[in-house]
Amino acid sequence: MNSNNIKRIIIVLICSLGLNYCGNYLIEMPNIETLLDGLNAFIFFTCLFPFVIVSIALISDLFKSIYKLAYN
């Protein structure tokens, strides 16, 4: 496993923690009333996009590795 994949895994783990805590708070909140609520929504979407992009890259590398193992 190269260092690039380790960095990607760390990014996914950090973003998943942010998504978990902010997402739970957003689910319980009826509407955005304070600046802290808006910041929480901002952090949720800031974590969402890197999580999705890096997860797709990791899954793509995983499928490439499986393909190389199967056909080489």
PDB file of N, CA, C and O in Angstrom:
ATOM      1  N   MET A   1       0.865  -1.169   0.000  1.00  0.00           N
ATOM      2  CA  MET A   1       0.000   0.000   0.000  1.00  0.00           C
ATOM      3  C   MET A   1       0.908   1.228   0.000  1.00  0.00           C
ATOM      4  O   MET A   1       1.761   1.376   0.876  1.00  0.00           O
ATOM      5  N   ASN A   2       0.727   2.086  -0.962  1.00  0.00           N
ATOM      6  CA  ASN A   2       1.594   3.258  -1.041  1.00  0.00           C
ATOM      7  C   ASN A   2       1.084   4.380  -0.139  1.00  0.00           C
ATOM      8  O   ASN A   2      -0.032   4.327   0.378  1.00  0.00           O
ATOM      9  N   SER A   3       1.923   5.384   0.032  1.00  0.00           N
ATOM     10  CA  SER A   3       1.591   6.461   0.966  1.00  0.00           C
ATOM     11  C   SER A   3       0.402   7.291   0.489  1.00  0.00           C
ATOM     12  O   SER A   3      -0.299   7.889   1.306  1.00  0.00           O
ATOM     13  N   ASN A   4       0.167   7.335  -0.812  1.00  0.00           N
ATOM     14  CA  ASN A   4      -0.980   8.088  -1.329  1.00  0.00           C
ATOM     15  C   ASN A   4      -2.291   7.461  -0.854  1.00  0.00           C
ATOM     16  O   ASN A   4      -3.221   8.177  -0.481  1.00  0.00           O
ATOM     17  N   ASN A   5      -2.370   6.144  -0.865  1.00  0.00           N
ATOM     18  CA  ASN A   5      -3.591   5.488  -0.395  1.00  0.00           C
ATOM     19  C   ASN A   5      -3.771   5.644   1.107  1.00  0.00           C
ATOM     20  O   ASN A   5      -4.900   5.743   1.588  1.00  0.00           O
ATOM     21  N   ILE A   6      -2.663   5.666   1.860  1.00  0.00           N
ATOM     22  CA  ILE A   6      -2.770   5.870   3.305  1.00  0.00           C
ATOM     23  C   ILE A   6      -3.319   7.265   3.585  1.00  0.00           C
ATOM     24  O   ILE A   6      -4.163   7.435   4.465  1.00  0.00           O
ATOM     25  N   LYS A   7      -2.846   8.257   2.847  1.00  0.00           N
ATOM     26  CA  LYS A   7      -3.365   9.622   3.008  1.00  0.00           C
ATOM     27  C   LYS A   7      -4.841   9.688   2.653  1.00  0.00           C
ATOM     28  O   LYS A   7      -5.614  10.376   3.319  1.00  0.00           O
ATOM     29  N   ARG A   8      -5.233   8.975   1.609  1.00  0.00           N
ATOM     30  CA  ARG A   8      -6.650   8.960   1.217  1.00  0.00           C
ATOM     31  C   ARG A   8      -7.508   8.322   2.296  1.00  0.00           C
ATOM     32  O   ARG A   8      -8.601   8.807   2.589  1.00  0.00           O
ATOM     33  N   ILE A   9      -7.025   7.244   2.884  1.00  0.00           N
ATOM     34  CA  ILE A   9      -7.788   6.569   3.942  1.00  0.00           C
ATOM     35  C   ILE A   9      -7.935   7.485   5.150  1.00  0.00           C
ATOM     36  O   ILE A   9      -9.003   7.532   5.761  1.00  0.00           O
ATOM     37  N   ILE A  10      -6.876   8.217   5.504  1.00  0.00           N
ATOM     38  CA  ILE A  10      -6.950   9.150   6.623  1.00  0.00           C
ATOM     39  C   ILE A  10      -7.969  10.252   6.329  1.00  0.00           C
ATOM     40  O   ILE A  10      -8.736  10.636   7.211  1.00  0.00           O
ATOM     41  N   ILE A  11      -7.980  10.762   5.093  1.00  0.00           N
ATOM     42  CA  ILE A  11      -8.951  11.798   4.712  1.00  0.00           C
ATOM     43  C   ILE A  11     -10.376  11.262   4.820  1.00  0.00           C
ATOM     44  O   ILE A  11     -11.267  11.955   5.310  1.00  0.00           O
ATOM     45  N   VAL A  12     -10.590  10.036   4.367  1.00  0.00           N
ATOM     46  CA  VAL A  12     -11.931   9.437   4.443  1.00  0.00           C
ATOM     47  C   VAL A  12     -12.361   9.265   5.897  1.00  0.00           C
ATOM     48  O   VAL A  12     -13.517   9.521   6.233  1.00  0.00           O
ATOM     49  N   LEU A  13     -11.447   8.838   6.759  1.00  0.00           N
ATOM     50  CA  LEU A  13     -11.794   8.659   8.170  1.00  0.00           C
ATOM     51  C   LEU A  13     -12.137   9.983   8.846  1.00  0.00           C
ATOM     52  O   LEU A  13     -13.111  10.060   9.595  1.00  0.00           O
ATOM     53  N   ILE A  14     -11.348  11.024   8.589  1.00  0.00           N
ATOM     54  CA  ILE A  14     -11.616  12.332   9.191  1.00  0.00           C
ATOM     55  C   ILE A  14     -12.943  12.900   8.676  1.00  0.00           C
ATOM     56  O   ILE A  14     -13.740  13.431   9.450  1.00  0.00           O
ATOM     57  N   CYS A  15     -13.167  12.785   7.379  1.00  0.00           N
ATOM     58  CA  CYS A  15     -14.423  13.293   6.810  1.00  0.00           C
ATOM     59  C   CYS A  15     -15.625  12.497   7.301  1.00  0.00           C
ATOM     60  O   CYS A  15     -16.702  13.060   7.494  1.00  0.00           O
ATOM     61  N   SER A  16     -15.452  11.194   7.504  1.00  0.00           N
ATOM     62  CA  SER A  16     -16.580  10.394   7.993  1.00  0.00           C
ATOM     63  C   SER A  16     -16.944  10.785   9.417  1.00  0.00           C
ATOM     64  O   SER A  16     -18.123  10.785   9.774  1.00  0.00           O
ATOM     65  N   LEU A  17     -15.948  11.121  10.239  1.00  0.00           N
ATOM     66  CA  LEU A  17     -16.257  11.608  11.585  1.00  0.00           C
ATOM     67  C   LEU A  17     -17.019  12.924  11.527  1.00  0.00           C
ATOM     68  O   LEU A  17     -18.005  13.109  12.240  1.00  0.00           O
ATOM     69  N   GLY A  18     -16.560  13.839  10.676  1.00  0.00           N
ATOM     70  CA  GLY A  18     -17.258  15.112  10.518  1.00  0.00           C
ATOM     71  C   GLY A  18     -18.676  14.927  10.007  1.00  0.00           C
ATOM     72  O   GLY A  18     -19.602  15.588  10.478  1.00  0.00           O
ATOM     73  N   LEU A  19     -18.846  14.034   9.051  1.00  0.00           N
ATOM     74  CA  LEU A  19     -20.186  13.773   8.518  1.00  0.00           C
ATOM     75  C   LEU A  19     -21.094  13.161   9.573  1.00  0.00           C
ATOM     76  O   LEU A  19     -22.278  13.490   9.644  1.00  0.00           O
ATOM     77  N   ASN A  20     -20.549  12.281  10.382  1.00  0.00           N
ATOM     78  CA  ASN A  20     -21.346  11.623  11.412  1.00  0.00           C
ATOM     79  C   ASN A  20     -21.843  12.622  12.443  1.00  0.00           C
ATOM     80  O   ASN A  20     -23.042  12.686  12.712  1.00  0.00           O
ATOM     81  N   TYR A  21     -20.946  13.395  13.021  1.00  0.00           N
ATOM     82  CA  TYR A  21     -21.346  14.325  14.068  1.00  0.00           C
ATOM     83  C   TYR A  21     -22.216  15.466  13.529  1.00  0.00           C
ATOM     84  O   TYR A  21     -23.237  15.801  14.129  1.00  0.00           O
ATOM     85  N   CYS A  22     -21.826  16.048  12.431  1.00  0.00           N
ATOM     86  CA  CYS A  22     -22.614  17.150  11.868  1.00  0.00           C
ATOM     87  C   CYS A  22     -23.949  16.652  11.319  1.00  0.00           C
ATOM     88  O   CYS A  22     -24.968  17.332  11.441  1.00  0.00           O
ATOM     89  N   GLY A  23     -23.942  15.476  10.720  1.00  0.00           N
ATOM     90  CA  GLY A  23     -25.181  14.927  10.176  1.00  0.00           C
ATOM     91  C   GLY A  23     -26.195  14.620  11.250  1.00  0.00           C
ATOM     92  O   GLY A  23     -27.383  14.895  11.079  1.00  0.00           O
ATOM     93  N   ASN A  24     -25.740  14.050  12.364  1.00  0.00           N
ATOM     94  CA  ASN A  24     -26.658  13.788  13.473  1.00  0.00           C
ATOM     95  C   ASN A  24     -27.249  15.080  14.016  1.00  0.00           C
ATOM     96  O   ASN A  24     -28.434  15.132  14.346  1.00  0.00           O
ATOM     97  N   TYR A  25     -26.435  16.118  14.112  1.00  0.00           N
ATOM     98  CA  TYR A  25     -26.918  17.408  14.588  1.00  0.00           C
ATOM     99  C   TYR A  25     -27.907  18.022  13.590  1.00  0.00           C
ATOM    100  O   TYR A  25     -28.915  18.602  13.995  1.00  0.00           O
ATOM    101  N   LEU A  26     -27.624  17.898  12.298  1.00  0.00           N
ATOM    102  CA  LEU A  26     -28.527  18.454  11.291  1.00  0.00           C
ATOM    103  C   LEU A  26     -29.865  17.726  11.259  1.00  0.00           C
ATOM    104  O   LEU A  26     -30.899  18.341  10.994  1.00  0.00           O
ATOM    105  N   ILE A  27     -29.856  16.436  11.524  1.00  0.00           N
ATOM    106  CA  ILE A  27     -31.106  15.668  11.528  1.00  0.00           C
ATOM    107  C   ILE A  27     -32.004  16.114  12.677  1.00  0.00           C
ATOM    108  O   ILE A  27     -33.221  16.212  12.517  1.00  0.00           O
ATOM    109  N   GLU A  28     -31.403  16.386  13.838  1.00  0.00           N
ATOM    110  CA  GLU A  28     -32.189  16.780  15.012  1.00  0.00           C
ATOM    111  C   GLU A  28     -32.669  18.229  14.949  1.00  0.00           C
ATOM    112  O   GLU A  28     -33.624  18.584  15.640  1.00  0.00           O
ATOM    113  N   MET A  29     -32.035  19.067  14.145  1.00  0.00           N
ATOM    114  CA  MET A  29     -32.323  20.496  14.108  1.00  0.00           C
ATOM    115  C   MET A  29     -33.493  20.773  13.150  1.00  0.00           C
ATOM    116  O   MET A  29     -33.448  20.340  11.999  1.00  0.00           O
ATOM    117  N   PRO A  30     -34.551  21.494  13.604  1.00  0.00           N
ATOM    118  CA  PRO A  30     -35.686  21.761  12.706  1.00  0.00           C
ATOM    119  C   PRO A  30     -35.359  22.794  11.630  1.00  0.00           C
ATOM    120  O   PRO A  30     -35.794  22.644  10.488  1.00  0.00           O
ATOM    121  N   ASN A  31     -34.601  23.842  11.971  1.00  0.00           N
ATOM    122  CA  ASN A  31     -34.196  24.847  10.988  1.00  0.00           C
ATOM    123  C   ASN A  31     -32.939  25.553  11.495  1.00  0.00           C
ATOM    124  O   ASN A  31     -32.557  25.409  12.656  1.00  0.00           O
ATOM    125  N   ILE A  32     -32.312  26.305  10.618  1.00  0.00           N
ATOM    126  CA  ILE A  32     -31.087  27.010  10.979  1.00  0.00           C
ATOM    127  C   ILE A  32     -31.474  28.323  11.649  1.00  0.00           C
ATOM    128  O   ILE A  32     -32.041  29.212  11.014  1.00  0.00           O
ATOM    129  N   GLU A  33     -31.163  28.434  12.933  1.00  0.00           N
ATOM    130  CA  GLU A  33     -31.540  29.624  13.681  1.00  0.00           C
ATOM    131  C   GLU A  33     -30.333  30.479  14.086  1.00  0.00           C
ATOM    132  O   GLU A  33     -30.436  31.705  14.125  1.00  0.00           O
ATOM    133  N   THR A  34     -29.212  29.861  14.382  1.00  0.00           N
ATOM    134  CA  THR A  34     -28.063  30.613  14.866  1.00  0.00           C
ATOM    135  C   THR A  34     -26.888  30.453  13.906  1.00  0.00           C
ATOM    136  O   THR A  34     -26.926  29.651  12.973  1.00  0.00           O
ATOM    137  N   LEU A  35     -25.860  31.227  14.158  1.00  0.00           N
ATOM    138  CA  LEU A  35     -24.652  31.140  13.352  1.00  0.00           C
ATOM    139  C   LEU A  35     -23.978  29.779  13.520  1.00  0.00           C
ATOM    140  O   LEU A  35     -23.390  29.251  12.576  1.00  0.00           O
ATOM    141  N   LEU A  36     -24.065  29.220  14.715  1.00  0.00           N
ATOM    142  CA  LEU A  36     -23.487  27.900  14.964  1.00  0.00           C
ATOM    143  C   LEU A  36     -24.184  26.825  14.128  1.00  0.00           C
ATOM    144  O   LEU A  36     -23.529  25.903  13.643  1.00  0.00           O
ATOM    145  N   ASP A  37     -25.484  26.931  13.958  1.00  0.00           N
ATOM    146  CA  ASP A  37     -26.216  25.990  13.106  1.00  0.00           C
ATOM    147  C   ASP A  37     -25.766  26.112  11.649  1.00  0.00           C
ATOM    148  O   ASP A  37     -25.598  25.108  10.957  1.00  0.00           O
ATOM    149  N   GLY A  38     -25.577  27.334  11.200  1.00  0.00           N
ATOM    150  CA  GLY A  38     -25.102  27.544   9.830  1.00  0.00           C
ATOM    151  C   GLY A  38     -23.695  27.020   9.644  1.00  0.00           C
ATOM    152  O   GLY A  38     -23.381  26.443   8.603  1.00  0.00           O
ATOM    153  N   LEU A  39     -22.835  27.215  10.648  1.00  0.00           N
ATOM    154  CA  LEU A  39     -21.479  26.690  10.588  1.00  0.00           C
ATOM    155  C   LEU A  39     -21.482  25.172  10.552  1.00  0.00           C
ATOM    156  O   LEU A  39     -20.668  24.560   9.860  1.00  0.00           O
ATOM    157  N   ASN A  40     -22.382  24.573  11.286  1.00  0.00           N
ATOM    158  CA  ASN A  40     -22.494  23.117  11.289  1.00  0.00           C
ATOM    159  C   ASN A  40     -22.899  22.608   9.910  1.00  0.00           C
ATOM    160  O   ASN A  40     -22.350  21.611   9.441  1.00  0.00           O
ATOM    161  N   ALA A  41     -23.830  23.257   9.264  1.00  0.00           N
ATOM    162  CA  ALA A  41     -24.224  22.861   7.909  1.00  0.00           C
ATOM    163  C   ALA A  41     -23.070  23.064   6.939  1.00  0.00           C
ATOM    164  O   ALA A  41     -22.863  22.249   6.040  1.00  0.00           O
ATOM    165  N   PHE A  42     -22.315  24.147   7.112  1.00  0.00           N
ATOM    166  CA  PHE A  42     -21.154  24.416   6.272  1.00  0.00           C
ATOM    167  C   PHE A  42     -20.106  23.316   6.438  1.00  0.00           C
ATOM    168  O   PHE A  42     -19.551  22.844   5.446  1.00  0.00           O
ATOM    169  N   ILE A  43     -19.831  22.905   7.662  1.00  0.00           N
ATOM    170  CA  ILE A  43     -18.856  21.840   7.916  1.00  0.00           C
ATOM    171  C   ILE A  43     -19.333  20.522   7.320  1.00  0.00           C
ATOM    172  O   ILE A  43     -18.528  19.749   6.798  1.00  0.00           O
ATOM    173  N   PHE A  44     -20.642  20.259   7.394  1.00  0.00           N
ATOM    174  CA  PHE A  44     -21.180  19.022   6.823  1.00  0.00           C
ATOM    175  C   PHE A  44     -20.891  18.951   5.321  1.00  0.00           C
ATOM    176  O   PHE A  44     -20.401  17.933   4.834  1.00  0.00           O
ATOM    177  N   PHE A  45     -21.188  20.013   4.595  1.00  0.00           N
ATOM    178  CA  PHE A  45     -20.980  19.985   3.154  1.00  0.00           C
ATOM    179  C   PHE A  45     -19.506  20.096   2.785  1.00  0.00           C
ATOM    180  O   PHE A  45     -19.095  19.624   1.725  1.00  0.00           O
ATOM    181  N   THR A  46     -18.707  20.716   3.652  1.00  0.00           N
ATOM    182  CA  THR A  46     -17.261  20.751   3.422  1.00  0.00           C
ATOM    183  C   THR A  46     -16.668  19.353   3.570  1.00  0.00           C
ATOM    184  O   THR A  46     -15.706  19.021   2.878  1.00  0.00           O
ATOM    185  N   CYS A  47     -17.216  18.539   4.448  1.00  0.00           N
ATOM    186  CA  CYS A  47     -16.746  17.157   4.620  1.00  0.00           C
ATOM    187  C   CYS A  47     -17.338  16.215   3.573  1.00  0.00           C
ATOM    188  O   CYS A  47     -16.715  15.215   3.214  1.00  0.00           O
ATOM    189  N   LEU A  48     -18.531  16.527   3.085  1.00  0.00           N
ATOM    190  CA  LEU A  48     -19.225  15.621   2.172  1.00  0.00           C
ATOM    191  C   LEU A  48     -18.495  15.452   0.843  1.00  0.00           C
ATOM    192  O   LEU A  48     -18.291  14.327   0.389  1.00  0.00           O
ATOM    193  N   PHE A  49     -18.105  16.546   0.226  1.00  0.00           N
ATOM    194  CA  PHE A  49     -17.528  16.456  -1.107  1.00  0.00           C
ATOM    195  C   PHE A  49     -16.160  15.775  -1.133  1.00  0.00           C
ATOM    196  O   PHE A  49     -15.933  14.934  -2.002  1.00  0.00           O
ATOM    197  N   PRO A  50     -15.230  16.099  -0.213  1.00  0.00           N
ATOM    198  CA  PRO A  50     -13.969  15.336  -0.207  1.00  0.00           C
ATOM    199  C   PRO A  50     -14.191  13.857   0.101  1.00  0.00           C
ATOM    200  O   PRO A  50     -13.505  12.995  -0.450  1.00  0.00           O
ATOM    201  N   PHE A  51     -15.152  13.564   0.985  1.00  0.00           N
ATOM    202  CA  PHE A  51     -15.450  12.170   1.316  1.00  0.00           C
ATOM    203  C   PHE A  51     -15.875  11.395   0.071  1.00  0.00           C
ATOM    204  O   PHE A  51     -15.384  10.294  -0.178  1.00  0.00           O
ATOM    205  N   VAL A  52     -16.776  11.964  -0.696  1.00  0.00           N
ATOM    206  CA  VAL A  52     -17.278  11.290  -1.898  1.00  0.00           C
ATOM    207  C   VAL A  52     -16.169  11.146  -2.943  1.00  0.00           C
ATOM    208  O   VAL A  52     -15.998  10.070  -3.517  1.00  0.00           O
ATOM    209  N   ILE A  53     -15.420  12.213  -3.191  1.00  0.00           N
ATOM    210  CA  ILE A  53     -14.390  12.187  -4.230  1.00  0.00           C
ATOM    211  C   ILE A  53     -13.273  11.217  -3.885  1.00  0.00           C
ATOM    212  O   ILE A  53     -12.851  10.431  -4.733  1.00  0.00           O
ATOM    213  N   VAL A  54     -12.786  11.263  -2.642  1.00  0.00           N
ATOM    214  CA  VAL A  54     -11.685  10.386  -2.240  1.00  0.00           C
ATOM    215  C   VAL A  54     -12.160   8.944  -2.135  1.00  0.00           C
ATOM    216  O   VAL A  54     -11.396   8.030  -2.444  1.00  0.00           O
ATOM    217  N   SER A  55     -13.386   8.717  -1.712  1.00  0.00           N
ATOM    218  CA  SER A  55     -13.917   7.348  -1.658  1.00  0.00           C
ATOM    219  C   SER A  55     -14.008   6.746  -3.058  1.00  0.00           C
ATOM    220  O   SER A  55     -13.679   5.575  -3.252  1.00  0.00           O
ATOM    221  N   ILE A  56     -14.448   7.528  -4.020  1.00  0.00           N
ATOM    222  CA  ILE A  56     -14.516   7.037  -5.399  1.00  0.00           C
ATOM    223  C   ILE A  56     -13.123   6.706  -5.915  1.00  0.00           C
ATOM    224  O   ILE A  56     -12.940   5.705  -6.609  1.00  0.00           O
ATOM    225  N   ALA A  57     -12.132   7.542  -5.581  1.00  0.00           N
ATOM    226  CA  ALA A  57     -10.756   7.268  -6.007  1.00  0.00           C
ATOM    227  C   ALA A  57     -10.226   5.987  -5.371  1.00  0.00           C
ATOM    228  O   ALA A  57      -9.559   5.199  -6.042  1.00  0.00           O
ATOM    229  N   LEU A  58     -10.511   5.767  -4.089  1.00  0.00           N
ATOM    230  CA  LEU A  58     -10.061   4.541  -3.422  1.00  0.00           C
ATOM    231  C   LEU A  58     -10.734   3.304  -4.007  1.00  0.00           C
ATOM    232  O   LEU A  58     -10.081   2.282  -4.219  1.00  0.00           O
ATOM    233  N   ILE A  59     -12.019   3.391  -4.265  1.00  0.00           N
ATOM    234  CA  ILE A  59     -12.740   2.252  -4.842  1.00  0.00           C
ATOM    235  C   ILE A  59     -12.234   1.971  -6.251  1.00  0.00           C
ATOM    236  O   ILE A  59     -12.115   0.812  -6.649  1.00  0.00           O
ATOM    237  N   SER A  60     -11.941   3.014  -6.999  1.00  0.00           N
ATOM    238  CA  SER A  60     -11.389   2.844  -8.333  1.00  0.00           C
ATOM    239  C   SER A  60     -10.037   2.125  -8.281  1.00  0.00           C
ATOM    240  O   SER A  60      -9.789   1.209  -9.065  1.00  0.00           O
ATOM    241  N   ASP A  61      -9.161   2.542  -7.353  1.00  0.00           N
ATOM    242  CA  ASP A  61      -7.872   1.871  -7.203  1.00  0.00           C
ATOM    243  C   ASP A  61      -8.043   0.417  -6.770  1.00  0.00           C
ATOM    244  O   ASP A  61      -7.289  -0.454  -7.202  1.00  0.00           O
ATOM    245  N   LEU A  62      -9.028   0.156  -5.921  1.00  0.00           N
ATOM    246  CA  LEU A  62      -9.288  -1.210  -5.484  1.00  0.00           C
ATOM    247  C   LEU A  62      -9.705  -2.082  -6.660  1.00  0.00           C
ATOM    248  O   LEU A  62      -9.215  -3.201  -6.806  1.00  0.00           O
ATOM    249  N   PHE A  63     -10.605  -1.579  -7.500  1.00  0.00           N
ATOM    250  CA  PHE A  63     -11.037  -2.347  -8.660  1.00  0.00           C
ATOM    251  C   PHE A  63      -9.900  -2.560  -9.656  1.00  0.00           C
ATOM    252  O   PHE A  63      -9.809  -3.620 -10.274  1.00  0.00           O
ATOM    253  N   LYS A  64      -9.026  -1.553  -9.815  1.00  0.00           N
ATOM    254  CA  LYS A  64      -7.866  -1.719 -10.690  1.00  0.00           C
ATOM    255  C   LYS A  64      -6.928  -2.793 -10.162  1.00  0.00           C
ATOM    256  O   LYS A  64      -6.380  -3.576 -10.938  1.00  0.00           O
ATOM    257  N   SER A  65      -6.741  -2.837  -8.851  1.00  0.00           N
ATOM    258  CA  SER A  65      -5.883  -3.858  -8.253  1.00  0.00           C
ATOM    259  C   SER A  65      -6.470  -5.253  -8.440  1.00  0.00           C
ATOM    260  O   SER A  65      -5.750  -6.200  -8.757  1.00  0.00           O
ATOM    261  N   ILE A  66      -7.763  -5.373  -8.244  1.00  0.00           N
ATOM    262  CA  ILE A  66      -8.427  -6.668  -8.431  1.00  0.00           C
ATOM    263  C   ILE A  66      -8.331  -7.099  -9.896  1.00  0.00           C
ATOM    264  O   ILE A  66      -8.111  -8.274 -10.192  1.00  0.00           O
ATOM    265  N   TYR A  67      -8.496  -6.153 -10.797  1.00  0.00           N
ATOM    266  CA  TYR A  67      -8.407  -6.454 -12.232  1.00  0.00           C
ATOM    267  C   TYR A  67      -7.005  -6.937 -12.592  1.00  0.00           C
ATOM    268  O   TYR A  67      -6.850  -7.892 -13.352  1.00  0.00           O
ATOM    269  N   LYS A  68      -5.976  -6.269 -12.038  1.00  0.00           N
ATOM    270  CA  LYS A  68      -4.595  -6.679 -12.321  1.00  0.00           C
ATOM    271  C   LYS A  68      -4.312  -8.058 -11.766  1.00  0.00           C
ATOM    272  O   LYS A  68      -3.625  -8.850 -12.410  1.00  0.00           O
ATOM    273  N   LEU A  69      -4.828  -8.365 -10.581  1.00  0.00           N
ATOM    274  CA  LEU A  69      -4.623  -9.687  -9.994  1.00  0.00           C
ATOM    275  C   LEU A  69      -5.328 -10.775 -10.803  1.00  0.00           C
ATOM    276  O   LEU A  69      -4.809 -11.879 -10.971  1.00  0.00           O
ATOM    277  N   ALA A  70      -6.515 -10.442 -11.297  1.00  0.00           N
ATOM    278  CA  ALA A  70      -7.302 -11.457 -12.005  1.00  0.00           C
ATOM    279  C   ALA A  70      -6.773 -11.749 -13.398  1.00  0.00           C
ATOM    280  O   ALA A  70      -6.868 -12.886 -13.860  1.00  0.00           O
ATOM    281  N   TYR A  71      -6.217 -10.748 -14.085  1.00  0.00           N
ATOM    282  CA  TYR A  71      -5.858 -10.929 -15.483  1.00  0.00           C
ATOM    283  C   TYR A  71      -4.363 -10.883 -15.757  1.00  0.00           C
ATOM    284  O   TYR A  71      -3.968 -10.805 -16.920  1.00  0.00           O
ATOM    285  N   ASN A  72      -3.516 -10.928 -14.735  1.00  0.00           N
ATOM    286  CA  ASN A  72      -2.074 -10.980 -14.953  1.00  0.00           C
ATOM    287  C   ASN A  72      -1.494 -12.285 -14.470  1.00  0.00           C
ATOM    288  O   ASN A  72      -0.286 -12.500 -14.576  1.00  0.00           O
TER     289      ASN A  72
END
